[in-house]
Each structure stands twice: as C-alpha cells, then as structure tokens.
C-alpha cells in the first residue's frame, strides 16, 4: 500500500513524500509506522510535489515484480522552470 502527500514534508515545504507499507495490513495505520514496516520516500527540493501521481504497476521492467511509479510535477533539473520528473522503483 502507498500513501502520497505531495504538499507535505517534514523538512521542506511542498517537497512531497510517499510512504510505502508492506502487507498484509489491517486496522489503523500511522505514518510513523512506515519507517519501521516500510519506506518513506521524500521529495528532494521544495515544490517538487513528489507523489503527483503515485501508482503501482506490474511488469514494467520485465522482471515480474511489482513496480512503484512516482511523479514529481514540480521537479526542476536546473532549468529556469519546473519540468517535472518520473521515478520508477523496481521489486516492491
């Protein structure tokens, strides 16, 4: 399960963050549990908006694993404007 908060980050305004929880899961979850039972992925810079969009897909890399795809619509690669970025994480 993933949970995205594109305008949230504990250290940088609007950098965004995505929490990945490993299952099986039941009951109420606390985002602090992701640090123990999963992963927290943070946007690099303010206004990256990591997590817009966030999705899970199978078979994108040809390994048969489940892949996590994260967008960061405000990511800036050194240009004068934000061009955005897409990140692919294999083997979730």
N, C-alpha and C positions, 0 to 999 in steps of 0.2 A: 504494500500500500504506500502511496506517496501523498504528501500534503504540501502544497505550494503556498507561499506567502510572498508574492512578487514585490510588495512595497514594504516588507518587513526585513529587518536585520538587526541584530543586537548591537552592532557597531557602526554600520554605515546606513545613512538614510536612503531608502528605496533601492538598495543593492539587490534585495530579494534573497530568499532562501527556500530550499526544498528539503523536506525530511522524508527519509525512506525507512519504513518499518518492516521488519521481517516477520512473517507469519508462522503459524496461524495466529490470528489476533482475535481477541474478544473483549468485551467490556469497554470502558472508557480509557482513552489514551491521553497521555500527557506528552507534549513535545519534548520535554526533558528526557523522556524515555528513549528517544531516538538516538541519543548519544551512547546509550548502553546496548540497545537492542537493534540498532540500525545505523543510519548515517545522516549527517546534516551536511548539505552542500550549500555553500554561501556564494552569493554574487561577489565579484572581485572589487567593484567600484560602486560608488553612489550612483543611482539612477540606471543601473544595469537592468533592473526588473527581472532578475532570474526567476524562472517559473512561468513566464508567459510565452508559450504554453508549456505544459508538462504532460507527457503521455508515456505509456508503456506499450511496447510492441514486441512481437516475436519474429525471429527470422530475418532481421535487417542485415545482420553481419554474416549470415550463413553458418553460424556455429550452433544453431538450435537453441540458443539461450534466449532469455527474456531481456530486452534492452530498454533502457530508460533514455528518453529524449527530452532535453530541456532547452527551451528558448530563453533568450535574454534580449528582449527587443531594444533595450537601450544601450547595449554594449558598444563601446567605442574603441576602435582599433587604431587610434592615433590620428584619425581624420578629424576634420572640423565638425562633423556631425555624427550622430549615433547611427551606425549601420546595422547593428544587431548581430546576434550570433546564435548558432545551434550547437548543442553539445550532445554527444552520443556516448552513453555509458554501457558497456557490454557486461553480460553474465550476471544479471541480477537474479 
